[in-house]
Amino acid sequence: MAQRAHLPLDTRGASASPRDGAARSPLGTEIYGSLLSRILTSDLGPGDRLTIDALARELGVSQTPVREALHRLDAEGIVVRNHLAGYRVAPKMTRDQFEQMVEVRLLLEPAAARRAAERMSPEDIALLSTLEADMRELHEQRGSDGLTSYARFSQIDAQLHDAIALGSSNLYIRDSLARLHPHVHLFRLSSTSSITAEAIEEHQQIIDAIGAREPDAAAYAMRRHVEESARRFRAGFAADEEAAAT
C-alpha cells in the first residue's frame, strides 16, 4: 500500500453552511484543505483537471475522501464538475461577480457584527481573539512559509467571519454568507502581504467593538473592513486588465 503523502494544511478549514458540516470525515476535510491551499497558491490553476483516481494515488488514500473533498469544493464554486470529464479548477470570479459579492457583504456583515456585539457570549468573543492571534502568527511566518501561510490565513479568515455571523444568532445571515463562500473566492485574486497585514488590524477593531458591547462601532468597523478589503482586491483586477491590454 502506498504511503500517504503529508498534507500541509490547517484542518479547521473555511466557513461552512450550518447544514453541511456534520457528515464530513477528518480525512476528507484534510484533503479539502490541501487542495484548497494548492488552488489559492496557484499550484493548481484555472482549468486544471482534477481526477479522483489520480489524486487518490498521489495522496495514498482511497477515492472516498477525495470524492468528498471535491464535492465540497464543487459546492463552493472552487472547482466545477463535468459529468464526462471529471472536475476542473473553476475560473476566478469576474469583476461583475466580485462587485455583486461586495454589495451583498455590505448588506449582511455589518448587521451580523452589530448583533454579535449585542448577543455574543464571552467565550465566543474569546474565540475571535484566538483566531485573530493565529492570523497574526501566520502573517509573521510568511517569510518562511510564503504562499502556504497565505492559504491557511484565508481559511482562518473565513472561520473568523463565520464565527461573527454565528454570534449574531441570525442563522439566515450566517447561511446567506456561507453560501457566498466569499473568502475562498477573494483570496484567489491576490497574494500580496498588504492583504493580510491590513486585514489583521481591521479585524482587531471589529473584535474590540464586539467585546466592548458597542453595536454601532462593531457595524462601522465591519463595514470599513469590507470596503477596504474590496479596495485591496480590486487591485488584482486592475493588474489583470493592464496585462491584458499590453
C-alpha positions as CSV (number, residue, x, y, z in Angstrom):
1,M,0.0,0.0,0.0
2,A,1.3,3.5,-0.9
3,Q,2.4,5.7,1.9
4,R,0.0,8.6,2.4
5,A,1.5,11.9,1.4
6,H,1.8,14.6,4.1
7,L,-1.0,17.2,3.6
8,P,0.2,20.7,4.9
9,L,-3.0,22.4,6.0
10,D,-5.0,23.8,8.8
11,T,-7.7,21.3,9.2
12,R,-10.1,23.8,10.7
13,G,-10.9,24.8,7.1
14,A,-13.1,27.5,5.7
15,S,-16.5,28.6,6.8
16,A,-19.4,26.3,6.1
17,S,-23.1,26.3,5.9
18,P,-24.8,25.3,9.1
19,R,-26.2,22.3,7.3
20,D,-23.2,20.8,5.5
21,G,-20.6,20.1,8.1
22,A,-22.0,17.1,10.1
23,A,-21.1,14.4,7.6
24,R,-17.5,15.4,6.9
25,S,-14.8,12.9,7.6
26,P,-11.5,14.1,9.1
27,L,-9.5,12.8,6.1
28,G,-11.9,14.4,3.6
29,T,-11.6,17.7,5.5
30,E,-7.8,17.3,5.4
31,I,-7.8,16.7,1.6
32,Y,-10.2,19.6,1.1
33,G,-7.8,21.9,2.9
34,S,-4.8,20.6,0.9
35,L,-6.5,21.1,-2.4
36,L,-7.8,24.5,-1.5
37,S,-4.3,25.5,-0.5
38,R,-2.9,24.4,-3.8
39,I,-5.6,26.4,-5.6
40,L,-5.1,29.5,-3.6
41,T,-1.4,29.4,-4.2
42,S,-1.9,28.8,-7.9
43,D,-0.2,25.4,-7.7
44,L,-3.5,24.3,-9.3
45,G,-4.6,27.0,-11.8
46,P,-8.0,27.7,-13.5
47,G,-8.9,25.0,-15.9
48,D,-6.6,22.4,-14.4
49,R,-8.1,18.9,-14.4
50,L,-8.6,17.0,-11.2
51,T,-9.4,13.3,-11.3
52,I,-10.4,11.3,-8.3
53,D,-8.3,8.3,-9.2
54,A,-5.1,10.3,-9.8
55,L,-5.5,12.3,-6.6
56,A,-6.1,9.2,-4.6
57,R,-3.0,7.6,-5.9
58,E,-0.9,10.8,-5.4
59,L,-2.1,11.1,-1.8
60,G,-2.1,7.4,-1.0
61,V,-5.7,7.3,0.1
62,S,-8.9,5.7,-1.0
63,Q,-11.2,7.5,-3.5
64,T,-13.9,8.2,-0.9
65,P,-12.3,11.2,1.0
66,V,-11.0,12.6,-2.3
67,R,-14.6,12.5,-3.7
68,E,-15.8,14.1,-0.5
69,A,-13.3,17.0,-0.8
70,L,-14.0,17.6,-4.5
71,H,-17.8,17.6,-3.8
72,R,-17.3,20.3,-1.2
73,L,-15.1,22.4,-3.5
74,D,-17.7,22.0,-6.2
75,A,-20.4,23.2,-3.8
76,E,-18.3,26.3,-3.1
77,G,-17.7,27.0,-6.8
78,I,-13.9,26.5,-6.5
79,V,-14.0,23.5,-8.9
80,V,-16.6,22.6,-11.5
81,R,-17.8,19.2,-12.4
82,N,-18.3,17.9,-15.9
83,H,-20.3,14.7,-16.0
84,L,-18.0,13.1,-18.6
85,A,-14.7,14.8,-17.9
86,G,-14.5,14.9,-14.1
87,Y,-13.5,18.1,-12.2
88,R,-11.6,21.2,-13.2
89,V,-10.4,24.2,-11.2
90,A,-13.0,26.9,-11.8
91,P,-12.1,30.3,-13.4
92,K,-11.5,33.1,-10.9
93,M,-14.5,35.4,-10.4
94,T,-15.2,38.2,-12.8
95,R,-15.2,41.9,-11.9
96,D,-19.0,41.9,-12.0
97,Q,-19.3,38.9,-9.8
98,F,-16.8,40.5,-7.4
99,E,-18.8,43.7,-7.2
100,Q,-22.1,41.9,-6.6
101,M,-20.4,39.9,-3.8
102,V,-19.2,43.1,-2.1
103,E,-22.7,44.6,-2.3
104,V,-24.2,41.6,-0.5
105,R,-21.4,41.5,2.1
106,L,-22.1,45.2,2.8
107,L,-25.7,44.4,3.4
108,L,-25.2,41.4,5.7
109,E,-21.9,41.6,7.5
110,P,-22.3,44.9,9.3
111,A,-25.7,43.7,10.5
112,A,-24.1,40.5,11.8
113,A,-21.4,42.4,13.6
114,R,-24.0,44.7,15.2
115,R,-26.0,41.7,16.5
116,A,-22.8,39.9,17.6
117,A,-21.9,42.9,19.8
118,E,-25.3,42.5,21.5
119,R,-25.6,38.7,21.7
120,M,-22.2,37.0,21.5
121,S,-21.1,35.1,24.6
122,P,-17.8,36.0,26.3
123,E,-16.4,32.5,25.4
124,D,-17.2,33.1,21.7
125,I,-15.6,36.6,21.8
126,A,-12.5,34.9,23.3
127,L,-12.5,32.6,20.3
128,L,-12.4,35.6,17.9
129,S,-9.3,36.8,19.7
130,T,-7.7,33.4,19.4
131,L,-8.4,33.3,15.7
132,E,-7.0,36.8,15.3
133,A,-3.9,35.8,17.1
134,D,-3.5,32.8,14.8
135,M,-3.7,35.1,11.8
136,R,-1.1,37.4,13.2
137,E,1.2,34.4,13.7
138,L,0.7,33.3,10.1
139,H,1.3,36.7,8.8
140,E,4.6,36.8,10.6
141,Q,5.6,33.4,9.2
142,R,5.1,34.5,5.6
143,G,8.9,34.9,5.2
144,S,9.4,31.2,5.7
145,D,6.1,29.6,4.7
146,G,5.2,32.1,1.9
147,L,2.0,31.3,0.0
148,T,1.2,28.3,2.1
149,S,0.7,30.6,5.1
150,Y,-1.4,32.8,2.9
151,A,-3.7,29.9,2.1
152,R,-4.0,29.0,5.8
153,F,-4.7,32.7,6.6
154,S,-7.6,32.7,4.2
155,Q,-9.1,29.7,5.9
156,I,-8.9,31.2,9.4
157,D,-10.2,34.5,8.0
158,A,-13.3,32.7,6.8
159,Q,-13.7,31.0,10.2
160,L,-13.5,34.3,12.0
161,H,-16.1,35.9,9.8
162,D,-18.3,32.8,10.1
163,A,-18.0,33.0,13.9
164,I,-19.2,36.6,13.9
165,A,-22.1,35.6,11.7
166,L,-22.9,32.7,14.1
167,G,-22.6,35.1,17.0
168,S,-25.3,37.3,15.6
169,S,-27.8,34.5,16.4
170,N,-29.3,35.1,13.0
171,L,-28.9,31.9,11.0
172,Y,-30.4,33.4,7.9
173,I,-27.5,35.9,7.8
174,R,-25.0,33.1,8.6
175,D,-26.4,30.8,6.0
176,S,-26.5,33.5,3.3
177,L,-22.9,34.4,3.9
178,A,-21.8,30.8,4.0
179,R,-23.4,30.2,0.6
180,L,-21.4,33.0,-0.9
181,H,-18.1,31.5,0.2
182,P,-16.6,34.9,-0.2
183,H,-13.2,34.3,1.3
184,V,-12.1,31.4,-0.8
185,H,-13.0,33.3,-3.9
186,L,-11.4,36.6,-2.8
187,F,-8.1,35.1,-1.7
188,R,-7.7,33.6,-5.2
189,L,-7.4,37.1,-6.6
190,S,-4.3,38.3,-4.8
191,S,-1.5,37.1,-2.5
192,T,0.1,40.4,-1.5
193,S,1.3,40.9,2.0
194,S,-0.9,44.0,2.4
195,I,-4.0,41.8,2.2
196,T,-3.1,40.1,5.4
197,A,-1.4,42.9,7.3
198,E,-4.2,45.4,6.9
199,A,-6.9,42.8,7.4
200,I,-5.4,41.9,10.8
201,E,-5.7,45.4,12.1
202,E,-9.3,45.8,10.8
203,H,-10.3,42.5,12.4
204,Q,-8.9,43.8,15.7
205,Q,-11.1,46.8,15.6
206,I,-14.2,44.7,14.9
207,I,-13.3,42.3,17.8
208,D,-12.6,45.2,20.2
209,A,-16.0,46.8,19.4
210,I,-17.8,43.4,19.8
211,G,-16.0,42.8,23.1
212,A,-16.9,46.3,24.3
213,R,-20.6,45.6,23.5
214,E,-20.7,48.6,21.1
215,P,-23.1,47.6,18.3
216,D,-22.7,50.8,16.3
217,A,-18.9,50.7,16.4
218,A,-18.9,47.0,15.5
219,A,-21.1,47.6,12.5
220,Y,-19.0,50.6,11.4
221,A,-15.7,48.6,11.8
222,M,-17.1,45.7,9.8
223,R,-18.4,48.0,7.0
224,R,-15.0,49.7,6.8
225,H,-13.3,46.3,6.7
226,V,-15.4,45.0,3.8
227,E,-14.9,48.3,1.9
228,E,-11.1,48.2,2.5
229,S,-10.9,44.6,1.6
230,A,-12.8,45.3,-1.7
231,R,-10.3,48.1,-2.4
232,R,-7.4,45.8,-1.9
233,F,-8.7,43.0,-4.1
234,R,-9.8,45.4,-6.8
235,A,-6.1,46.0,-7.4
236,G,-5.8,42.4,-8.7
237,F,-8.4,43.1,-11.4
238,A,-6.6,46.3,-12.3
239,A,-3.4,44.4,-12.8
240,D,-5.1,41.7,-14.9
241,E,-6.8,44.4,-17.1
242,E,-3.5,46.2,-17.6
243,A,-1.7,43.0,-18.5
244,A,-4.5,42.1,-21.0
245,A,-4.2,45.5,-22.6
246,T,-0.5,45.1,-23.4
